[in-house]
């Protein structure tokens, strides 16, 4: 997500940071490179122009010229303007005083709407809500069955509405059933089309009138770039959407849709889909996204993911072992398992700031199968070998390779990686990340609500 844009920004600002004094030609040259980077990322032309006009005025202002580090001030201005076009603060969900709250999910066919409805239900359940799902798509074959399968996978009730063929009647019956069963949120997955047409819009409009939803959430596919922005604008103009859920940002999306939708439509991005798994739905925090684009990382999101999955007592024990230099291969294996539980490793690396030892972390391509091989190698060691890697000689390495179904070369690589990781973790354990790790909260189930 935003990798190409991040690389281009890093090159632009690396040159800028070497300048002690800013001149108008230098600012124009820098902004030209930023403009090219944004346009290549498929950001809306109007958005780019308006943003860079504001950056130029501020960059050539007296405050920047008089600052101790004018180049750094320009970087800060670009960061602030990016946050501005993304909406500033995170846009939280609105819940109704009526029971249940209704969220209407709309969008084109193929945008990932039905899967996203399931992801949102799972996210709400993790926040101690009691959601129910219903599909009003009576046209697409097996559409209602698809949502029922998803609901079963995530252990969320789904209203079947057997024998009901009217979308309005389905939705109203589901709302009554949700209220009777004590569900405080009803998520209504509506029918989509391959393109916007009058029938679809009228149906969704009728559903909105009857259900009076607290949120009308458009699911848009980030992979289609500015077409997603145009779709979002038309949906909002005709239906009055309250927010956008942007899907498939983990793929080859260049990020232009994310950087354009709010500024063009006035509607906030509320969530982003970052993977195929049902837990791959994140609240959209503009400041954190810009931090990643600018190479500043997103440690807050990384720490939040850690808080949800890492056992606090184990984390504190690992920190103690790192500081006392008693961290073993067994601990290393356990940490790899916990890291895999956080999500795709390359996504986790992308959240680290691009400085110091993490400078090239986002470019690291880690095959998940390699982590499985590492675990197999460590599992093939005796307890004595895991506790003291220095005793592992050539004969032991051959035995470990046979036991893990690998080869001696790979065993040697794992031992080398362990030594390097141990050194890095000891440095981190004494620094800021170690203090943050020590302050991990016990997983409070789901945290607050949005």
C-alpha positions in Angstrom: 0.0 0.0 0.0 1.5 3.3 -1.2 4.9 1.7 -1.6 5.7 3.4 -5.0 4.6 6.8 -3.7 6.6 6.3 -0.5 9.7 5.6 -2.5 9.3 8.6 -4.7 8.7 10.9 -1.7 11.8 9.6 0.0 13.9 10.5 -3.0 12.4 13.9 -3.3 12.8 14.8 0.4 16.3 13.3 0.7 17.5 15.9 -1.8 15.6 18.7 -0.1 16.9 17.9 3.4 20.4 18.6 2.1 19.6 22.2 1.5 20.3 24.8 4.3 18.5 27.6 2.4 15.3 27.5 0.4 15.0 29.4 -2.9 11.9 29.8 -5.0 13.4 27.7 -7.9 14.3 24.9 -5.4 10.7 24.9 -3.9 9.3 24.8 -7.5 11.6 21.9 -8.4 10.6 20.0 -5.3 6.9 20.6 -5.8 7.2 19.5 -9.5 8.7 16.2 -8.3 5.9 15.8 -5.7 3.3 16.6 -8.4 4.7 13.9 -10.7 4.8 11.4 -7.8 1.1 12.1 -6.9 -0.1 12.0 -10.5 1.7 8.7 -11.1 -0.1 7.4 -8.0 -3.4 8.2 -9.8 -4.3 11.1 -7.5 -7.0 13.4 -8.9 -5.5 16.2 -10.9 -7.6 18.9 -9.2 -6.7 17.6 -5.8 -3.0 17.7 -6.7 -3.1 21.2 -8.0 -5.1 22.6 -5.0 -2.8 20.9 -2.5 0.5 22.0 -4.1 -0.8 25.6 -4.5 -1.3 25.7 -0.8 2.1 24.1 -0.1 3.9 26.6 -2.3 2.3 29.6 -0.6 3.2 28.2 2.9 6.7 27.0 1.8 7.7 30.5 0.5 6.2 32.3 3.6 8.3 34.2 6.0 7.8 31.6 8.8 9.5 28.9 6.8 12.3 31.1 5.6 13.1 32.2 9.1 13.0 28.7 10.6 16.1 26.8 11.8 15.5 24.0 9.2 13.5 25.4 6.3 13.8 22.1 4.3 12.3 20.2 7.3 9.5 22.8 7.5 8.6 22.1 3.8 8.4 18.3 4.6 6.1 19.1 7.5 3.9 21.4 5.3 3.5 18.6 2.7 2.6 16.2 5.5 0.0 18.5 6.9 -1.6 19.1 3.5 -1.8 15.4 2.8 -3.5 14.9 6.1 -5.9 17.7 5.2 -6.9 16.2 1.9 -7.5 12.9 3.6 -9.9 14.4 6.0 -7.8 15.3 9.1 -9.2 13.1 11.9 -10.6 9.6 11.7 -14.3 9.5 10.9 -16.1 7.3 13.5 -19.3 5.4 13.0 -22.5 6.9 14.1 -24.9 4.8 16.2 -28.6 5.4 16.5 -30.7 5.8 19.7 -33.2 3.5 18.0 -32.7 -0.2 18.4 -31.1 -1.6 16.3 -28.7 0.8 14.6 -28.9 0.1 10.8 -25.9 0.3 8.5 -26.7 0.2 4.8 -23.9 -1.2 2.6 -24.0 0.0 -1.0 -21.6 -0.3 -4.0 -21.0 -1.8 -7.4 -20.8 -5.5 -8.0 -17.2 -6.8 -7.7 -16.1 -4.2 -5.2 -16.0 -6.7 -2.3 -19.2 -5.4 -0.8 -20.5 -8.7 0.7 -17.2 -9.7 2.2 -16.8 -6.2 3.6 -20.2 -6.5 5.3 -18.9 -9.6 7.0 -15.7 -7.9 8.0 -17.6 -5.0 9.4 -19.8 -7.3 11.4 -16.7 -9.1 12.8 -15.1 -5.7 13.7 -18.2 -4.6 15.5 -18.4 -7.9 17.4 -14.8 -7.3 18.6 -16.0 -3.9 19.9 -18.6 -5.7 22.1 -21.5 -4.9 19.7 -24.1 -7.6 18.7 -24.4 -7.3 15.0 -26.7 -9.2 12.6 -26.4 -9.5 8.9 -28.9 -9.6 6.1 -28.6 -9.6 2.3 -31.3 -7.9 0.2 -29.7 -9.0 -3.1 -32.5 -11.1 -4.5 -31.2 -11.0 -8.1 -27.6 -12.4 -8.1 -27.6 -16.2 -7.8 -26.4 -17.4 -4.4 -25.8 -13.8 -3.2 -27.7 -14.4 0.0 -26.1 -17.8 0.5 -22.6 -16.2 0.1 -23.4 -13.8 3.0 -24.8 -16.7 5.1 -21.5 -18.7 4.6 -19.4 -15.6 5.6 -21.7 -15.1 8.7 -21.2 -18.7 9.7 -17.4 -18.4 9.3 -17.3 -15.4 11.6 -20.0 -16.7 14.0 -22.4 -13.8 13.3 -26.2 -14.3 12.9 -27.5 -13.8 9.4 -31.2 -13.3 8.7 -32.3 -15.9 6.1 -35.8 -14.5 5.3 -36.8 -17.7 3.6 -39.6 -17.2 1.1 -39.2 -13.4 1.1 -38.3 -12.0 -2.3 -38.8 -8.3 -1.8 -35.7 -6.4 -0.7 -37.8 -4.0 1.4 -39.7 -6.8 3.1 -36.4 -8.6 3.7 -34.8 -5.6 5.4 -37.8 -4.8 7.5 -38.3 -8.4 8.7 -34.6 -8.5 9.5 -34.8 -5.3 11.5 -37.7 -6.7 13.5 -35.9 -10.0 14.1 -32.7 -8.2 15.2 -34.7 -6.1 17.7 -36.5 -9.2 19.0 -33.2 -11.1 19.5 -31.4 -8.2 21.2 -29.0 -7.3 18.3 -28.0 -3.7 18.5 -26.7 -3.4 14.9 -28.2 -4.6 11.6 -25.9 -4.6 8.6 -27.8 -4.6 5.3 -25.9 -5.8 2.3 -27.7 -4.4 -0.8 -27.7 -5.6 -4.4 -25.0 -4.2 -6.7 -24.6 -3.9 -10.5 -21.7 -3.8 -12.8 -22.4 -0.1 -13.3 -24.7 2.5 -11.7 -28.2 2.3 -13.0 -31.6 3.7 -12.1 -33.1 0.5 -10.8 -30.3 -0.1 -8.3 -30.3 3.6 -7.1 -34.1 3.6 -6.7 -34.0 0.3 -4.7 -31.3 1.6 -2.4 -33.1 4.9 -2.0 -36.3 3.1 -1.0 -34.4 1.0 1.5 -32.9 4.2 3.0 -36.3 5.8 3.3 -37.8 2.8 5.1 -34.9 1.8 7.3 -33.6 5.3 8.2 -30.0 4.0 8.6 -27.4 5.7 10.7 -24.8 5.1 8.1 -24.9 4.6 4.3 -21.5 3.1 3.6 -20.2 2.9 0.1 -17.8 0.0 -0.6 -15.3 1.1 -3.3 -12.5 -0.8 -5.0 -9.2 1.0 -4.7 -7.8 -1.1 -7.6 -9.9 0.9 -10.2 -8.4 4.2 -9.1 -10.2 7.4 -10.2 -13.2 5.3 -11.4 -13.7 4.6 -7.6 -13.7 8.3 -7.0 -16.2 9.0 -9.7 -18.4 6.2 -8.4 -18.2 7.5 -4.9 -19.2 11.0 -6.1 -22.2 9.7 -8.0 -23.4 7.5 -5.1 -23.2 10.4 -2.7 -25.0 12.8 -5.0 -27.9 10.4 -5.5 -28.1 8.7 -2.2 -26.3 10.9 0.4 -23.7 8.4 1.5 -22.1 9.0 4.9 -18.7 7.4 4.3 -16.6 5.1 2.2 -15.0 1.7 2.9 -12.0 1.4 0.5 -11.2 -2.2 -0.4 -8.2 -4.0 -1.9 -5.6 -1.6 -0.7 -3.3 -4.6 -0.1 -3.1 -5.3 -3.8 -1.6 -3.2 -6.7 -3.6 -0.1 -5.9 -1.5 3.0 -6.4 -3.3 4.9 -3.6 -4.8 7.6 -5.8 -8.4 6.8 -4.8 -7.6 7.0 -1.1 -5.9 10.4 -1.6 -8.8 11.8 -3.7 -12.1 10.5 -2.4 -12.6 12.8 0.6 -11.4 16.0 -1.2 -13.6 15.3 -4.3 -16.8 14.0 -2.6 -16.6 15.5 0.9 -17.2 12.1 2.3 -14.7 10.5 4.7 -13.0 7.1 4.3 -14.1 5.3 7.4 -12.4 1.9 6.9 -9.9 0.3 4.6 -9.6 -3.4 3.6 -6.1 -4.6 3.8 -6.4 -8.3 3.0 -8.7 -11.2 2.3 -9.0 -12.4 5.9 -12.1 -11.4 7.8 -10.0 -9.4 10.3 -8.3 -7.4 7.5 -10.4 -4.3 8.1 -8.8 -1.2 9.7 -10.2 2.2 10.8 -8.8 4.8 8.4 -6.6 7.2 10.3 -5.4 10.0 7.9 -2.4 10.9 10.0 -1.2 7.3 10.2 -1.6 6.8 6.4 0.4 9.9 5.7 3.1 8.7 8.2 3.6 5.6 6.0 3.6 7.6 2.8 6.2 10.0 4.2 8.4 7.1 5.5 7.6 8.0 9.2 6.0 4.6 9.8 2.8 3.8 11.7 3.9 2.6 15.1 0.5 3.3 16.6 -1.3 0.8 14.4 1.5 -1.7 14.9 1.3 -1.4 18.6 -2.5 -1.6 18.5 -2.3 -4.9 16.6 0.2 -6.1 19.1 -2.1 -5.3 22.0 -4.9 -7.3 20.4 -2.8 -10.5 19.9 0.3 -10.5 22.2 0.1 -11.9 25.7 1.3 -9.1 28.0 3.0 -11.5 30.4 4.9 -13.2 27.6 5.9 -9.9 26.1 7.3 -8.7 29.4 9.2 -12.0 29.9 10.7 -11.7 26.4 11.7 -8.1 27.1 13.4 -9.2 30.3 15.3 -12.0 28.4 16.4 -9.6 25.7 17.8 -7.1 28.2 19.5 -9.9 30.3 20.9 -11.6 27.1 19.0 -14.9 27.9 16.9 -14.8 24.7 16.9 -18.3 23.1 16.1 -20.0 19.9 12.9 -21.2 21.5 11.9 -17.7 22.3 12.8 -16.7 18.8 10.4 -19.4 17.4 7.6 -18.2 19.7 8.1 -14.6 18.6 7.9 -15.6 14.9 4.6 -17.4 15.7 3.2 -14.3 17.4 4.4 -12.1 14.5 2.6 -14.2 12.0 -0.6 -13.8 14.1 -0.3 -10.0 13.7 -0.9 -10.3 9.9 1.1 -10.5 6.7 4.7 -9.8 7.7 5.3 -7.4 4.8 2.4 -5.3 6.1 3.9 -5.2 9.5 7.3 -4.2 8.1 5.6 -1.4 6.2 4.5 0.2 9.5 8.0 0.7 10.7 9.6 4.1 10.2 12.1 4.2 7.3 15.1 5.3 9.5 18.0 3.6 11.1 17.8 -0.1 11.2 14.3 0.0 9.7 15.4 2.0 6.7 14.8 -0.8 4.1 12.2 -2.7 6.2 9.3 -1.9 3.9 11.2 -3.2 0.9 11.8 -6.6 2.5 9.9 -9.4 0.7 9.3 -12.2 3.2 7.9 -15.5 2.1 5.6 -16.8 4.8 6.8 -20.4 3.9 10.3 -19.3 5.0 8.9 -18.7 8.5 7.4 -22.2 8.5 10.8 -23.6 7.6 12.5 -21.7 10.4 10.0 -23.0 12.9 10.6 -26.6 11.6 14.3 -26.2 12.0 14.1 -24.9 15.6 11.5 -27.6 16.5 14.1 -30.2 15.2 16.6 -29.1 17.8 16.9 -30.5 21.3 16.0 -28.4 24.3 19.7 -28.0 25.1 20.4 -26.8 21.6 17.6 -24.3 21.6 18.8 -22.9 25.0 22.4 -22.6 23.8 22.9 -22.2 20.1 26.7 -22.0 20.4 27.0 -25.7 21.1 25.4 -26.6 17.7 28.3 -28.2 15.7 28.4 -29.6 12.1 27.1 -33.0 13.1 24.1 -31.5 14.9 23.3 -29.2 12.0 23.1 -32.2 9.7 20.7 -34.0 12.1 18.6 -30.8 12.4 18.4 -30.5 8.6 17.3 -34.1 8.2 14.7 -33.7 11.0 13.2 -30.5 9.5 13.3 -31.7 5.9 15.6 -28.8 4.9 19.4 -28.6 4.4 22.5 -27.6 6.3 22.8 -24.3 4.4 19.3 -23.2 5.6 20.1 -24.3 9.2 23.2 -22.1 9.1 21.1 -19.2 7.8 18.6 -19.6 10.6 21.3 -19.5 13.2 22.8 -16.4 11.6 19.4 -14.7 11.5 18.9 -15.5 15.2 22.1 -13.9 16.2 21.4 -10.8 14.1 17.8 -10.6 15.4 19.0 -11.0 19.0 21.3 -8.0 18.6 18.6 -5.8 17.0 16.0 -6.7 19.6 18.4 -5.9 22.4 18.9 -2.4 20.9 15.1 -2.0 20.6 14.5 -3.4 24.1 16.5 -0.6 25.6 14.9 2.1 23.4 11.5 3.6 22.7 10.0 0.4 21.2 10.9 -1.5 24.3 9.2 1.0 26.6 6.1 0.9 24.4 6.2 -2.9 24.5 6.4 -2.8 28.3 3.3 -0.6 28.3 1.1 -2.9 26.4 -2.4 -3.1 27.7 -4.0 -6.4 28.4 -6.3 -7.3 25.4 -9.5 -5.7 26.4 -11.5 -7.9 24.1 -12.3 -5.3 21.6 -11.5 -1.9 22.8 -13.9 1.0 22.5 -16.4 1.6 19.8 -16.1 3.9 16.8 
